Amino acid sequence: MRIYLVGGAVRDKLLHRPVHERDWVVVGADERQMLERGFKPVGRDFPVFLHPDTGDEYALARTERKSGHGYGGFSVNTASSITLEEDLLRRDLTINAIAESSDGRLIDPYGGRQDLQARILRHVSPAFAEDPLRILRVARFAARYHHLGFTVAPETAALMRRMVEAGEVEYLVAERIWKEVSRALTEPDPDIFIRVLRECGALAVLLPELEQLFGVPQPPVYHPEIDTGEHVLMALRTAPAELPVRFAVLLHDLGKGLTPEEVLPSHHGHESAGVPLVRAVCERWRTPKEMTALAIGVCAYHLHCHRAFELHPQTIMKMMRSLDALRRPERFENFLRACEADARGRQGLEHRDYPQTHFLRAAREAAAAVTADTLIAQGYEGAKLGRALDRARIGAIAKVKEAYRA
């Protein structure tokens, strides 16, 4: 039995980046031997074990053969005769196909260290084409390492395009797509993830509602960058690295893809038009409920946020009710962050001041401070209590607005 450190831990160590997880491959052993040594089996598709002390993942060296479509269409061979080089050959990128022995020796049969130095994301072998999930993984690594100068190798980009044209991406299941998307959106350059998917044609399959936005013009007076798709990527790049915020930003302008050509570049009503599209994407990817609620809220009310100083207190209160802002302050805070990213995701306006955030935050706090206790003491109950509470909160918002005017 020989054990090697593999994958991301070796890659990030060579890049002088923090190593958070360690994965190991075991050569020359079988499942019985692993169990005898106290390892706990956890692999569903192939034998993976948890170390009894460290909890690290140990996988038996394996080869894979395509037996169907999509991510799961493989037959796996984990015979003890499988070599380390055979195991590394099945991996996605050369930079992920480097192993380290217990004495610190690097085993790099496919040029991973050279590609790390050249800042290239290159597939290991033609077997890359057997797993469409690797398209998303390459795009995610591009988003992670773009700031270090990494680019996708031309031959890998070409292979990814051929995979999309062959229809392989259509077999990916929602859970796998969302797992990659959710991880990619928190990388340093999430817009690069979208660009790589778009360049190979995968975005049109996975998120056609967003693909539709590229080439759609906006009024230059508000959007100097003009192109709606480019605006979304600029806003995504501006947004804080929090998944709920970035996901909402990604989908906030989908309604602009439905604007009739004859009224362009105006997009009146795109907020309400986009809500069904946002809902459809969230259902398709089975996103968490709270993330879905935020994305829908940002789509529906981002212009309200931009025009906050022009809104009547009643309208602000209505927006807050729809966002459930009083009971869910974190959702409202994420709403404000997403709207601010939208406002700053425009050419030349990346660092503009956005006082609407401070105003609406103060308005929410003032409304939340109004409770039913005083009104109950005054004799209000039932529906009358609800209306009186609403009026009192609107009054509190009005006072905040007056203070900001002053």
Buried (B, 14 or more C-beta within 10 A) or exposed (E): EEBBBBBBBBBBBBBEEEEEEBBBBBBBBBBEBBEEBEBEEEBEEEBBBBBEEEEBBBBBBBBBEEEEBBBBBBEBBBEBEBEBBBBBBBBBBBBBBBBBEEEEEBBBBBBBBEBBEEBBBBBBBEBBBBBBBBBBBBBBBBBBBBEEEBBBBEEBBEBBBEBBEEEBBEBBEEEBBBBBBBBBBBBEBBBBBBBBBBBBBBBBBBBEBBBBBBEBBBEEEEBEBBBBBBBBBBBBBBBEEBBBBBBBBBBBBBBBBBBEEEEBBEBEEBBEBBBBBBBEBBEBBEBBEEBBBBBBBBBBBBBBBBEBEEBEBEBBBBBBEEBEBBEBBEBBBBBBBBBBBBBBBBBEBEEEEBEBBEBBBBBBEBBBEBEBEEBEEEEBEEEEBEEBBBBBBBBBBBEBBEEBEE
